[in-house]
Amino acid sequence: MYQEPKIDKVAKNLRAVLNGLSGTYLSYLRRPVGGPVPVLDDAQSLEELKLLSAVAQRSIVELQFEKPLNDDSSADDLKQSLGLLVKEIRDVTTGHGQLPGRQAHAAVLVWLDTVGTDVRDAYEDLRWRLAAQLVEVDAEIEATKPKPPAPKVPRTNQQVLTDQFRLVLGRAAPGGTLPTVRAYLVIGGVMYRGDNDGTTLAAPTLKLIKELVSRQEDWTITGCAEVHALDAYVRTRNFTTADQVRNAFTRPPGNITDAVIGAMDAVGRTGRYWVKRVPCDNCVQWLAQLRITADTAGAQH
Ligand SMILES: [Zn+2]
């Protein structure tokens, strides 16, 4: 016959005790144990005794139904110990033997340290078990609460470029018969667009590209969309020399990392559309030296 593991049964019983305790008592059980003994006034002392007694009485209720609250002593033994504790507290806080709060509290502690050591040990063990179970209950409740939205993780440069390509690839491109290329350079999550429109480049851009590219015989620098994308970045940063641009990409610390670039051609005879392309051989040279990664996955050559 299947037998429920004993520890689960005890945990269930401990939870039954917790279920019968209101917030004040649960706060008492959540308190850290140890540390300096707090100095209590009369009212606080009575409150402490009230909390202690209530937890003991609540436990007795479960024990009366033969529900063990630990593995290593009988329900009867624990019930008897807790009963003695409840009685001792009642004797010093009510009726003829009633004492002022602080004296009542001190009297109970003395009693626990002398005649009631078994009671004290039993209670402390029970309190520890209840507190440990409460930690689990609290964690389970916390787990069911809706989570605040995760902090927004900035998109990587590649993600920015991929998202942009998803928006435009296969979509309408400018018509006409002139070769039309557009490039996106992404640095620090920001996209810089360049078109092969032959417009003038900023002086630092032009000078740097000439320095970095060795084969320029039949190359029109202003005809490359990639160069114009770099130029857009150069203009945004207001660089005035080629070295400033080069250093921004290559000189640590603080240099640009993970910069990516992607380009696309307008293709089709009528109703042209965008198709991803690879950079030309000249651009490959300067891109490599500035450590800009060309995204050519699935690109046309
Ligand atoms: Zn090129």
Residues whose N, C-alpha, C, O or C-beta is under 5 A from the ligand:
A	BS01	ZN	C224 C280 C283
